Amino acid sequence: MTRTAIVIGSGLGGLATALRLSAMGLRVTVLEKLDGPGGRAYTRREAGFTFDMGPTVLTVPHFIEELFALEKGVHGLDDPDFPPHTRTNERITSGISGGPATSRYVELVPILPFYRIYFEDGSYFDYDGDPERTRAQIERISPRDLAGYERFHTKAKAIFDRGFLELGYTHFTTVGSMLAVLPDLLKLDAVRPLFSIARDCFESDKLRAVFSFEPLLVGGNPLAVPGIYAMIHFVEKTWGIHFAKGGTGALVSALVKKLEELGGSIRYGAEVRSIDVIDGRGLPARSRLGRRRVRGVTLASGEVLAADLVVSNADYAHTYGTLIDPRVRLAHHDARVALARQSMSVVVIYFGFRDDGAPLDLQHHNIILGPRYEELLTDIFDRKILAEDFSQYLHVPTLTDPSLAPPGHHAAYTLIPVPHNGSGLDWSIEGPKLVAKVLCFLETRGYIPDLGKRLVHQSFVTPDYFEHTLNSHLGNAFGLEPVLWQSAFFRPHNRSEDIEGLYGVGAGYQPGGGTPSVMMSAKITARAIRDDLER
């Protein structure tokens, strides 16, 4: 008899899991609250512009290739986690931007530089992973920091080799599994905060920011995330940064097409109200008799859907705090939801403007740092206040793919890290004020000259969108904050500890947030399901 699976949420982690389960031979249905796929990677189309609402940075393209290469009966769960690669003195080279399976569904193109990082004084650093250009730019900014970069580079490579290549797919289900690797992590200096490592390696405040900002892309505070996140530096320089022509939404649509080819299906406008559980005698879980097991879900409409197993790609706090009856779940889930540190949130401005014929002095990905770095991070993550200054990530995809805007126009979005809704800020008031301030900044500081005259469209989202539309606890934008005590074994497990047949996947689960990590999470979850079914 064919086993049935329900996947709650069509984010990248949910779709990747659905693909793997379909290849395993399960009958899979993905349930999505919104009217289209993607979750945080939803696509907004307005006034002829196409905006990716969430992730825009694609790394480790062979993770994507693995998904498009899946076929019925060929789930790939026993394949090597990382493809053969050739080591050189500086880099590991492997694969191409889009492998043969990927290229049948979507076109991936490399982006160089990876990011242009602008400083408050107008200078910038082009971050592209090329060893000679990197050293030349360091020498221009702070020659005395060249030796420090060598120390950082050596440390980041060692952490990458152990933490990503060797341990990336480890499912930490016991304290022992974590204790077994802890000595290595301590030896690699991968436990103390990343910014502490950068501060020791670099004297220049600019370079300390350049080599520590990346955890912000997965919701982490560089001042607090463990040093293991230095591996992002090597992940990017190893496989590069890529862009899906048509935007990340084109990748999402391609994954949906692949899912349907494998026999899976997806339903939109299908919000889940509860994950339904029975006890060992087949009675409702509230009877508290015997072992609990998932039996399916109930939709907000009242429709009941039965399934042999359920995978939640929803926010962890929403899954255990809302979808599961409190009489069913273990008490430690309630404690974790109450005590967990949620990641920061963001305000994202989507805007379209006329091309006035003059080349934009911008790159595809731009990090525009404000006048403060450490203090601003403390305001966002700890004090939870909205400061007068800000930093932002400005994404201008039409520099690579003009089809995302009407002829003669650019589409862009800019993302501003802000506190989550534990701050108590009223975003109906603060949101429009911040949007006006940011757009004025981009014009007056010369990033987009005459933006006010050229602007033809704008819209925005605040933490309220993440909380009320995406069901993210406190409006977090990236799940649980990746601090040490919410990592590895201490991060929610991909296999439920208390309900048989229930699994989790995505940024809130192991190994963590970010596009490559949620695809790794999907493989970890699919392996756990495969092992359970075999038993």
Long-range contacts (C-beta under 8 A, 24 or more apart in sequence): 2-26, 2-27, 3-27, 3-308, 3-309, 3-533, 4-28, 4-29, 4-306, 4-307, 4-308, 4-309, 5-29, 5-307, 5-308, 5-309, 5-310, 5-311, 5-529, 6-30, 6-31, 6-296, 6-297, 6-305, 6-307, 6-309, 6-310, 6-311, 7-31, 7-310, 7-311, 7-313, 8-272, 8-275, 8-297, 8-310, 8-311, 8-312, 8-313, 8-314, 8-319, 8-323, 9-33, 9-39, 9-312, 9-313, 9-314, 9-506, 10-34, 10-37, 10-38, 10-39, 10-252, 10-256, 10-266, 10-313, 11-38, 11-39, 11-40, 11-41, 11-313, 11-506, 11-518, 12-38, 12-39, 12-41, 12-55, 12-252, 12-255, 12-506, 12-515, 12-518, 12-519, 13-313, 13-505, 13-506, 13-507, 13-518, 13-519, 13-521, 13-522, 14-39, 14-311, 14-313, 14-505, 14-506, 14-522, 15-252, 15-255, 15-256, 15-259, 16-67, 16-255, 16-505, 16-518, 16-519, 16-522, 16-523, 17-311, 17-313, 17-505, 17-522, 17-525, 17-526, 18-259, 18-264, 18-266, 18-311, 19-67, 19-70, 19-255, 19-258, 19-259, 19-262, 19-264, 19-522, 20-67, 20-70, 20-75, 20-76, 20-77, 20-522, 20-523, 20-526, 21-264, 21-311, 21-526, 21-529, 22-70, 22-72, 22-259, 22-262, 22-263, 22-264, 23-70, 23-71, 23-72, 23-73, 23-74, 23-75, 23-76, 23-262, 24-75, 24-77, 24-526, 24-529, 24-530, 24-533, 25-72, 25-73, 26-308, 26-309, 27-263, 27-264, 28-259, 28-263, 28-264, 28-265, 29-264, 29-265, 29-266, 29-267, 29-305, 29-307, 30-259, 30-264, 30-265, 30-266, 30-267, 31-266, 31-267, 31-270, 31-271, 31-272, 31-297, 31-299, 31-305, 32-266, 32-267, 32-268, 32-269, 32-270, 33-269, 33-270, 33-271, 33-272, 33-471, 34-268, 34-269, 34-469, 35-268, 35-269, 36-268, 37-252, 37-253, 37-255, 37-256, 37-266, 37-268, 38-248, 38-249, 38-252, 39-313, 39-470, 40-470, 40-477, 41-248, 41-249, 41-252, 42-249, 43-247, 43-248, 43-249, 43-252, 44-350, 44-459, 46-350, 46-457, 46-459, 47-352, 47-456, 47-457, 48-352, 48-405, 48-406, 48-409, 49-350, 49-352, 49-404, 49-405, 49-406, 49-409, 49-411, 49-457, 50-246, 50-247, 50-249, 50-403, 50-404, 50-405, 50-411, 51-247, 51-350, 51-404, 51-411, 51-413, 52-247, 52-248, 52-249, 52-395, 52-397, 52-413, 53-348, 53-350, 53-461, 54-248, 55-248, 55-515, 56-243, 56-247, 56-248, 56-365, 56-395, 56-397, 56-413, 57-217, 57-241, 57-365, 57-515, 58-108, 58-241, 58-242, 58-243, 58-244, 58-248, 58-251, 58-515, 59-235, 59-236, 59-239, 59-240, 59-241, 59-242, 59-515, 59-516, 60-235, 60-239, 60-516, 60-519, 61-95, 61-96, 61-97, 61-98, 61-99, 61-102, 61-108, 61-239, 61-240, 61-242, 62-94, 62-95, 62-99, 62-239, 63-516, 63-519, 63-520, 64-98, 64-102, 64-108, 64-251, 64-519, 65-95, 65-98, 65-99, 65-101, 65-102, 66-519, 66-523, 67-255, 67-258, 67-519, 68-99, 68-101, 68-102, 68-104, 68-105, 68-254, 68-258, 69-99, 69-101, 70-258, 70-262, 71-262, 72-262, 72-263, 75-526, 75-530, 77-523, 77-526, 77-527, 77-530, 81-168, 81-169, 81-523, 82-165, 82-168, 90-131, 91-129, 91-131, 91-237, 91-238, 92-234, 92-238, 93-238, 94-238, 94-239, 95-239, 97-240, 97-242, 105-254, 105-255, 105-257, 105-258, 106-244, 106-245, 106-246, 106-250, 106-251, 106-254, 107-244, 107-245, 107-246, 108-242, 108-243, 108-244, 108-245, 109-242, 109-243, 109-245, 109-400, 110-240, 110-241, 110-242, 110-243, 111-240, 111-241, 111-242, 111-243, 111-364, 111-365, 111-400, 112-240, 112-241, 113-363, 113-365, 114-236, 114-240, 114-241, 114-365, 115-241, 115-363, 115-365, 115-366, 115-367, 116-362, 116-363, 116-365, 116-366, 116-367, 117-209, 117-210, 117-213, 117-366, 117-367, 117-369, 118-366, 118-367, 118-368, 118-369, 118-447, 119-206, 119-209, 119-369, 120-369, 120-370, 120-371, 123-206, 125-206, 125-207, 125-210, 126-363, 127-210, 129-236, 129-237, 129-238, 129-240, 138-207, 141-204, 141-206, 141-207, 142-202, 142-203, 142-204, 142-206, 142-207, 144-203, 145-201, 145-202, 145-203, 145-204, 145-207, 148-200, 148-201, 148-202, 148-203, 148-207, 149-201, 149-202, 149-207, 149-211, 151-200, 151-201, 152-197, 152-198, 152-201, 152-202, 152-211, 152-230, 152-233, 153-233, 155-188, 155-189, 155-197, 155-201, 155-227, 155-230, 156-230, 156-231, 156-233, 156-234, 157-234, 158-188, 159-188, 159-189, 159-190, 159-227, 159-228, 159-230, 159-231, 159-234, 160-230, 160-231, 160-233, 160-234, 160-235, 160-238, 162-188, 162-190, 163-188, 163-190, 163-228, 163-231, 164-231, 164-234, 164-235, 168-511, 168-520, 169-511, 169-520, 169-523, 169-524, 170-488, 170-511, 171-493, 171-494, 171-495, 171-510, 171-524, 171-527, 171-528, 172-488, 172-489, 172-491, 172-493, 172-510, 173-489, 173-493, 173-495, 174-489, 175-489, 177-489, 178-488, 178-489, 178-490, 181-488, 185-226, 185-228, 188-227, 188-228, 189-227, 190-226, 190-227, 190-228, 190-230, 191-226, 191-227, 191-228, 191-484, 192-226, 192-227, 193-222, 193-223, 193-224, 193-225, 193-226, 193-227, 194-222, 194-225, 194-226, 194-227, 194-229, 194-230, 195-222, 195-223, 195-374, 196-227, 197-227, 197-230, 198-222, 205-373, 208-373, 209-369, 209-373, 213-367, 213-369, 215-482, 216-344, 216-417, 217-393, 217-514, 218-478, 218-482, 218-507, 218-512, 218-513, 218-514, 218-517, 219-343, 219-344, 219-476, 219-477, 219-478, 219-479, 219-481, 219-482, 219-507, 219-513, 220-343, 220-478, 220-481, 220-482, 220-483, 220-513, 221-344, 221-377, 221-380, 221-381, 221-481, 221-483, 222-377, 223-374, 223-377, 223-378, 223-381, 224-381, 224-481, 224-483, 225-482, 225-483, 226-482, 226-483, 226-484, 226-487, 228-487, 229-482, 235-516, 241-365, 243-364, 243-397, 243-400, 243-401, 245-400, 245-401, 245-403, 246-401, 246-403, 246-404, 247-397, 247-401, 247-404, 270-299, 270-301, 271-299, 271-300, 272-297, 272-298, 272-299, 272-300, 272-314, 272-323, 273-297, 273-298, 273-299, 273-300, 273-302, 273-323, 274-298, 274-323, 274-324, 274-325, 275-310, 275-312, 275-319, 275-323, 275-324, 275-499, 275-502, 276-304, 277-324, 277-325, 277-328, 277-499, 277-502, 285-325, 285-327, 285-328, 286-325, 286-327, 286-328, 288-327, 291-500, 292-328, 292-498, 292-499, 292-500, 293-499, 293-500, 293-501, 294-499, 294-500, 294-501, 294-502, 297-323, 308-501, 309-501, 309-502, 309-503, 309-529, 310-501, 310-502, 310-503, 311-502, 311-503, 311-504, 311-505, 311-525, 311-529, 312-502, 312-503, 312-504, 312-505, 313-504, 313-505, 313-506, 314-471, 314-506, 315-470, 315-471, 315-472, 315-473, 315-476, 315-479, 315-508, 316-340, 316-473, 316-479, 316-480, 316-492, 316-504, 316-508, 316-509, 317-342, 317-472, 317-473, 317-474, 317-508, 318-471, 318-472, 318-473, 319-504, 319-508, 321-473, 322-471, 324-499, 328-498, 328-499, 329-498, 329-499, 330-497, 330-498, 333-498, 336-492, 337-473, 340-480, 340-481, 340-486, 341-480, 341-481, 341-483, 341-486, 342-420, 342-422, 342-473, 342-474, 342-476, 342-479, 342-480, 342-481, 343-420, 343-476, 343-477, 343-478, 343-479, 343-480, 343-481, 343-482, 343-513, 344-380, 344-381, 344-417, 344-418, 344-419, 344-420, 344-476, 344-477, 344-478, 344-481, 345-417, 345-418, 345-419, 345-420, 345-421, 345-462, 345-463, 345-466, 345-474, 345-475, 345-476, 345-477, 346-415, 346-416, 346-417, 346-418, 346-463, 346-466, 346-477, 347-415, 347-416, 347-418, 347-427, 347-431, 347-434, 347-435, 347-460, 347-461, 347-462, 347-463, 348-413, 348-414, 348-415, 348-416, 348-460, 348-461, 349-413, 349-414, 349-416, 349-435, 349-438, 349-439, 349-458, 349-459, 349-460, 350-411, 350-412, 350-413, 350-457, 350-458, 350-459, 350-460, 351-411, 351-412, 351-413, 351-414, 351-439, 351-455, 351-457, 351-458, 351-459, 352-405, 352-406, 352-409, 352-410, 352-411, 352-412, 352-455, 352-456, 352-457, 352-458, 353-409, 353-410, 353-412, 353-448, 353-451, 353-454, 353-455, 353-456, 354-408, 354-409, 354-410, 354-454, 354-456, 355-408, 355-409, 355-410, 356-449, 356-450, 356-454, 358-449, 360-396, 360-399, 360-410, 360-448, 361-446, 361-447, 362-394, 362-396, 362-399, 362-447, 362-448, 363-396, 363-399, 364-395, 364-396, 364-397, 364-399, 364-400, 365-393, 365-395, 366-393, 366-394, 366-395, 366-396, 366-447, 367-391, 367-392, 367-393, 367-394, 368-392, 368-393, 368-394, 368-447, 379-419, 380-417, 380-418, 380-419, 381-419, 381-481, 383-419, 384-419, 384-420, 384-422, 384-423, 385-419, 385-423, 386-418, 386-419, 386-423, 386-425, 386-430, 386-434, 390-416, 390-417, 390-434, 390-437, 390-438, 391-416, 391-417, 392-416, 392-438, 394-442, 394-447, 409-456, 412-448, 414-438, 414-442, 418-462, 418-463, 419-463, 420-463, 420-474, 420-475, 420-476, 420-477, 421-463, 421-464, 421-467, 421-474, 421-475, 422-474, 425-463, 427-462, 427-463, 427-464, 428-464, 430-462, 431-460, 431-462, 431-464, 435-460, 478-507, 478-513, 479-506, 479-507, 479-508, 479-512, 479-513, 480-507, 480-508, 482-512, 482-513, 487-512, 494-521, 494-524, 494-525, 494-528, 495-525, 495-528, 495-532, 503-528, 503-529
